[in-house]
């Protein structure tokens, strides 16, 4: 009964087999291996972007920070949501890798930035000459840390606003696959066709052992990436073991089928939570649920071994009926039997 994070699930057996298959003989290091060439080709095909530049790193923080370092100067500010992973969960890594670029936080509704607030923030920066930060890239998260999804029109509105100021847009796609599965669109439609310039293409949360792809749709934006990756200690000599994971992920649409399974598991859990009287905090768009239950219900679930995060409220408080907000996350590997066990405890 583990619903704490999609980081905690198993790596897919096909990914593990791909690693075993790659562990034979010799291969050129530092990304010059044949598997990496195949990964690049597949990503270009999947994204309908024949000139896309593709590099691999081991973590989402590295992908986000190194991409932003290529798009932002040290004296720029990066515009992002007030709940963005780059703000709340990366220990100032973007600031470190950019050499000092600051983050300007945009208020959100259900985790999503609006063009109205973003425009106001952009206008409020870059107009003080040498005395203030200069306007830099916009970073959006798809799906968001609140579990919600930007529609294609919403993304286009943000990238269009960015373009009007001469700014570029980065997408943190740690759960990119879940968003694609939910929207039913193509990767191209959710990225470069709506104005996204660079993407952190996530895999670790969706069945990979540990690898993310940094994708630049305009090669000129990627000119510094390899140097920054090396200088930042994120260049793997045995890159083939990153590439083998990513190749398995891309083969036969494993990335999409795994995300679809995660979304379906979440919908199944959400249906059970609703029947048990849970109150949802925001929509359930993909594989993350925010919902409130009485303290007594949380205590019973925790005592039975359920693992998830209570986000708002004190689990050890006195009032058994006080509602506490929790986050529940499903990955591809969670079974309906596990969900049923959890719901049976909640119902009783």
C-alpha positions as CSV (number, residue, x, y, z in Angstrom):
1,X,0.0,0.0,0.0
2,X,2.6,2.5,-1.2
3,X,1.2,5.8,-2.5
4,X,4.0,8.1,-1.4
5,X,5.7,8.7,-4.7
6,X,6.1,7.3,-8.2
7,X,9.9,7.6,-7.5
8,X,9.5,4.6,-5.1
9,X,8.1,2.0,-7.5
10,X,9.9,-0.8,-9.3
11,X,11.9,-0.4,-12.5
12,X,10.1,-2.1,-15.4
13,X,11.4,-5.6,-16.1
14,X,12.0,-4.7,-19.7
15,X,14.3,-1.9,-18.6
16,X,16.2,-4.2,-16.3
17,X,16.6,-6.7,-19.1
18,X,17.9,-3.9,-21.4
19,X,20.6,-3.1,-18.9
20,X,21.7,-6.8,-18.8
21,X,21.7,-6.9,-22.5
22,X,23.9,-3.7,-22.6
23,X,26.3,-5.2,-20.2
24,X,28.2,-7.2,-22.8
25,X,31.4,-6.4,-24.5
26,X,32.8,-2.9,-25.0
27,X,31.2,0.4,-26.1
28,X,32.6,3.8,-26.7
29,X,32.2,6.1,-23.6
30,X,30.7,9.5,-23.0
31,X,27.7,9.2,-25.2
32,X,29.5,7.9,-28.3
33,X,27.9,4.4,-28.0
34,X,25.6,2.9,-30.6
35,X,22.7,2.7,-28.1
36,X,22.8,6.5,-27.6
37,X,22.7,7.0,-31.3
38,X,19.5,4.9,-31.5
39,X,18.0,6.8,-28.6
40,X,18.6,10.1,-30.3
41,X,17.0,8.8,-33.5
42,X,13.9,7.4,-31.7
43,X,13.4,10.7,-29.8
44,X,13.6,12.7,-33.0
45,X,11.1,10.4,-34.6
46,X,8.7,10.4,-31.6
47,X,8.8,14.2,-31.3
48,X,8.8,14.7,-35.1
49,X,11.9,16.9,-34.6
50,X,14.7,15.7,-36.9
51,X,17.2,18.3,-35.7
52,X,16.5,17.9,-31.9
53,X,19.6,17.7,-29.7
54,X,19.3,14.9,-27.1
55,X,21.5,14.3,-24.1
56,X,21.0,12.1,-21.1
57,X,21.5,12.7,-17.4
58,X,20.7,10.6,-14.3
59,X,18.3,13.0,-12.5
60,X,15.5,15.4,-13.1
61,X,17.3,18.1,-11.1
62,X,20.3,17.8,-13.5
63,X,18.1,17.9,-16.6
64,X,16.2,21.0,-15.4
65,X,19.2,22.9,-14.1
66,X,21.5,22.2,-17.0
67,X,18.8,23.1,-19.6
68,X,18.0,26.3,-17.7
69,X,21.7,27.1,-17.5
70,X,21.8,27.1,-21.3
71,X,18.8,29.3,-21.5
72,X,19.4,31.8,-18.7
73,X,22.4,34.1,-18.0
74,X,23.7,34.6,-14.5
75,X,22.0,38.0,-14.2
76,X,18.6,36.8,-15.5
77,X,15.5,35.7,-13.6
78,X,13.7,32.5,-14.5
79,X,9.9,32.7,-14.2
80,X,8.2,29.6,-12.7
81,X,5.2,28.7,-10.6
82,X,5.2,29.1,-6.9
83,X,5.0,25.3,-6.5
84,X,7.6,24.4,-9.2
85,X,10.0,21.6,-8.5
86,X,12.9,23.9,-9.4
87,X,11.8,26.2,-6.6
88,X,10.6,23.8,-3.8
89,X,12.7,20.6,-4.3
90,X,16.0,21.3,-6.0
91,X,18.0,23.0,-3.3
92,X,18.8,26.0,-5.4
93,X,20.4,23.8,-8.1
94,X,19.1,26.0,-10.9
95,X,20.6,29.1,-9.3
96,X,23.9,27.2,-8.8
97,X,24.1,25.8,-12.4
98,X,23.1,29.1,-14.0
99,X,25.8,30.9,-12.0
100,X,23.3,33.0,-10.1
101,X,20.1,33.5,-12.0
102,X,17.2,34.0,-9.6
103,X,13.7,32.6,-9.7
104,X,10.6,34.8,-9.9
105,X,7.6,32.9,-8.6
106,X,4.2,33.1,-10.3
107,X,1.0,32.6,-8.2
108,X,-0.9,29.5,-9.3
109,X,-4.4,28.0,-9.3
110,X,-4.3,24.3,-9.0
111,X,-0.6,24.4,-9.7
112,X,-0.9,26.2,-13.0
113,X,0.4,29.7,-14.0
114,X,-1.9,32.0,-15.8
115,X,-0.8,34.4,-18.6
116,X,-2.2,37.3,-16.6
117,X,0.0,36.8,-13.5
118,X,3.0,35.7,-15.7
119,X,2.7,38.8,-17.8
120,X,2.5,41.0,-14.7
121,X,5.7,39.4,-13.4
122,X,7.6,39.8,-16.7
123,X,6.6,43.4,-16.9
124,X,7.8,43.9,-13.3
125,X,11.3,42.7,-14.1
126,X,14.0,43.7,-16.6
127,X,13.1,47.4,-16.4
128,X,15.6,48.6,-13.8
129,X,18.7,48.5,-16.0
130,X,21.8,47.3,-14.1
131,X,20.0,47.5,-10.8
132,X,17.7,44.5,-11.3
133,X,17.6,41.0,-12.9
134,X,17.0,40.8,-16.6
135,X,14.1,38.8,-18.1
136,X,15.0,35.2,-18.6
137,X,13.2,32.0,-19.6
138,X,9.9,30.7,-18.4
139,X,9.8,27.2,-16.9
140,X,6.5,25.3,-16.8
141,X,5.8,21.9,-15.3
142,X,3.6,19.3,-17.2
143,X,2.0,17.8,-15.4
144,X,2.1,20.2,-12.5
145,X,3.2,19.5,-8.9
146,X,-0.5,19.8,-8.0
147,X,-1.3,16.9,-10.4
148,X,-3.0,19.1,-12.9
149,X,-2.4,19.3,-16.7
150,X,-2.1,22.4,-18.9
151,X,-4.2,22.1,-22.0
152,X,-2.4,22.7,-25.3
153,X,-4.1,26.1,-25.5
154,X,-2.9,27.0,-22.1
155,X,0.7,26.1,-23.0
156,X,0.4,28.1,-26.2
157,X,-0.8,31.1,-24.3
158,X,2.2,31.0,-22.0
159,X,4.8,30.4,-24.8
160,X,3.2,33.1,-26.9
161,X,3.5,35.6,-24.1
162,X,7.1,34.5,-23.6
163,X,7.9,34.9,-27.3
164,X,6.3,38.4,-27.3
165,X,9.1,39.4,-24.8
166,X,11.8,37.5,-26.7
167,X,11.9,34.8,-24.0
168,X,12.2,31.0,-24.3
169,X,10.1,28.4,-22.5
170,X,11.4,25.2,-20.8
171,X,9.1,22.4,-19.8
172,X,9.8,20.3,-16.7
173,X,8.4,17.0,-18.0
174,X,9.2,14.7,-15.0
175,X,5.7,13.3,-15.6
176,X,5.5,14.2,-19.3
177,X,4.3,10.8,-20.2
178,X,1.4,10.9,-17.8
179,X,0.3,14.2,-19.3
180,X,0.5,12.8,-22.9
181,X,-1.5,9.7,-21.9
182,X,-4.2,11.9,-20.3
183,X,-4.4,14.5,-23.1
184,X,-4.2,11.9,-25.9
185,X,-2.0,14.3,-28.0
186,X,1.4,13.8,-29.6
187,X,4.7,14.8,-28.0
188,X,5.2,17.3,-30.8
189,X,1.8,18.9,-30.1
190,X,2.7,19.4,-26.5
191,X,6.1,20.8,-27.0
192,X,7.7,22.5,-30.0
193,X,4.5,23.0,-31.9
194,X,3.1,25.1,-29.1
195,X,6.4,27.0,-28.6
196,X,8.3,24.9,-26.0
197,X,12.0,25.3,-26.7
198,X,13.5,22.6,-24.4
199,X,12.2,19.7,-22.5
200,X,13.2,17.6,-19.5
201,X,11.8,14.3,-20.6
202,X,11.2,12.2,-17.5
203,X,11.7,8.5,-17.1
204,X,12.6,7.8,-13.4
205,X,9.0,8.4,-12.2
206,X,7.7,6.1,-14.9
207,X,9.6,2.8,-14.6
208,X,13.3,3.7,-15.3
209,X,16.1,3.0,-12.9
210,X,17.4,6.5,-13.2
211,X,17.7,8.5,-16.4
212,X,16.2,11.7,-17.9
213,X,16.6,13.2,-21.4
214,X,17.4,16.8,-22.0
215,X,15.9,17.7,-25.4
216,X,16.5,20.9,-27.2
217,X,14.3,21.6,-30.2
218,X,16.5,24.4,-31.5
219,X,20.1,23.1,-31.7
220,X,21.5,26.6,-31.1
221,X,20.1,26.5,-27.6
222,X,22.1,23.4,-26.8
223,X,25.5,24.8,-27.7
224,X,26.7,24.9,-24.1
225,X,25.0,21.8,-22.7
226,X,27.8,19.3,-23.1
227,X,30.3,21.6,-21.5
228,X,28.0,22.4,-18.6
229,X,27.1,18.8,-18.1
230,X,30.8,17.9,-17.9
231,X,31.7,20.8,-15.7
232,X,28.7,20.0,-13.5
233,X,29.9,16.4,-13.0
234,X,26.9,14.9,-14.8
235,X,28.6,13.3,-17.7
236,X,28.5,9.5,-17.4
237,X,31.5,7.7,-18.9
238,X,29.5,4.5,-19.3
239,X,26.6,6.3,-20.9
240,X,25.4,3.1,-22.6
241,X,23.7,2.2,-19.3
242,X,21.7,5.4,-19.3
243,X,21.0,4.9,-23.0
244,X,19.9,1.3,-22.6
245,X,17.2,2.3,-20.1
246,X,16.0,5.1,-22.3
247,X,16.0,2.9,-25.4
248,X,13.9,0.3,-23.6
249,X,11.5,3.1,-22.5
250,X,11.0,4.3,-26.1
251,X,10.7,0.8,-27.6
252,X,7.1,-0.3,-28.4
253,X,5.8,2.8,-26.6
254,X,6.7,1.4,-23.1
255,X,6.9,5.0,-21.9
256,X,3.3,5.6,-22.9
257,X,1.8,2.3,-21.8
258,X,3.5,2.7,-18.3
259,X,2.1,6.1,-17.9
260,X,-1.3,5.0,-19.0
261,X,-1.2,2.2,-16.4
262,X,-0.3,4.8,-13.7
263,X,-3.1,7.1,-14.7
264,X,-5.6,4.2,-14.7
265,X,-4.4,3.0,-11.3
266,X,-5.0,6.6,-10.0
267,X,-8.5,6.8,-11.5
268,X,-9.3,3.5,-9.8
269,X,-8.0,4.7,-6.5
270,X,-9.8,8.0,-6.9
271,X,-13.1,6.2,-7.5
272,X,-12.7,4.2,-4.3
273,X,-11.7,7.3,-2.3
274,X,-14.8,9.2,-3.5
275,X,-17.1,6.3,-2.5
276,X,-15.4,6.3,0.9
277,X,-16.3,10.0,1.4
278,X,-12.9,11.6,0.6
279,X,-13.0,15.3,-0.4
280,X,-10.8,16.1,-3.4
281,X,-8.6,19.2,-3.4
282,X,-8.4,20.0,-7.1
283,X,-9.0,17.8,-10.1
284,X,-7.5,14.4,-10.7
285,X,-5.9,14.7,-14.1
286,X,-3.3,12.0,-14.2
287,X,-1.5,10.0,-11.5
288,X,-1.6,12.4,-8.4
289,X,-4.5,12.8,-6.0
290,X,-4.9,15.5,-3.3
291,X,-7.7,14.6,-1.0
292,X,-8.8,15.1,2.6
293,X,-9.9,12.4,5.0
294,X,-10.7,12.5,8.7
295,X,-7.8,12.2,11.0
296,X,-9.1,8.9,12.4
297,X,-9.1,7.4,8.9
298,X,-5.5,8.5,8.3
299,X,-4.5,7.0,11.6
300,X,-6.2,3.7,10.8
301,X,-4.6,3.6,7.4
302,X,-1.1,4.4,8.7
303,X,-1.4,1.8,11.5
304,X,-2.2,-0.8,8.8
305,X,1.0,0.0,6.9
306,X,-0.2,2.4,4.2
307,X,2.5,4.8,3.1
308,X,1.6,8.2,1.7
309,X,2.2,11.9,2.7
310,X,-0.2,13.9,4.9
311,X,0.4,17.4,3.4
312,X,-1.8,19.6,5.6
313,X,-2.7,18.9,9.2
314,X,-1.2,17.1,12.2
315,X,-1.7,13.3,12.2
316,X,-1.3,13.3,16.0
317,X,-4.0,15.9,16.7
318,X,-6.9,15.3,19.1
319,X,-10.0,15.7,16.9
320,X,-10.6,12.4,15.1
321,X,-13.0,14.1,12.6
322,X,-10.7,16.9,11.6
323,X,-10.0,16.6,7.8
324,X,-6.3,16.3,6.8
325,X,-5.2,16.7,3.3
326,X,-3.0,14.0,1.8
327,X,-1.2,13.3,-1.4
328,X,-1.6,9.9,-3.1
329,X,0.6,9.0,-6.1
330,X,0.3,5.8,-8.3
331,X,2.9,4.5,-10.7
332,X,2.7,1.8,-13.4
333,X,3.4,-1.1,-11.0
334,X,0.7,-0.6,-8.4
335,X,-1.8,-3.4,-8.5
336,X,-5.6,-3.2,-8.1
337,X,-5.1,-5.7,-5.3
338,X,-3.0,-3.2,-3.4
339,X,-5.5,-0.4,-4.0
340,X,-8.4,-2.7,-2.9
341,X,-6.5,-3.6,0.3
342,X,-6.1,0.1,1.0
343,X,-9.8,0.9,0.3
344,X,-11.0,-2.1,2.4
345,X,-9.1,-0.7,5.4
346,X,-10.6,2.8,4.7
347,X,-14.1,1.5,4.4
348,X,-14.0,-0.5,7.6
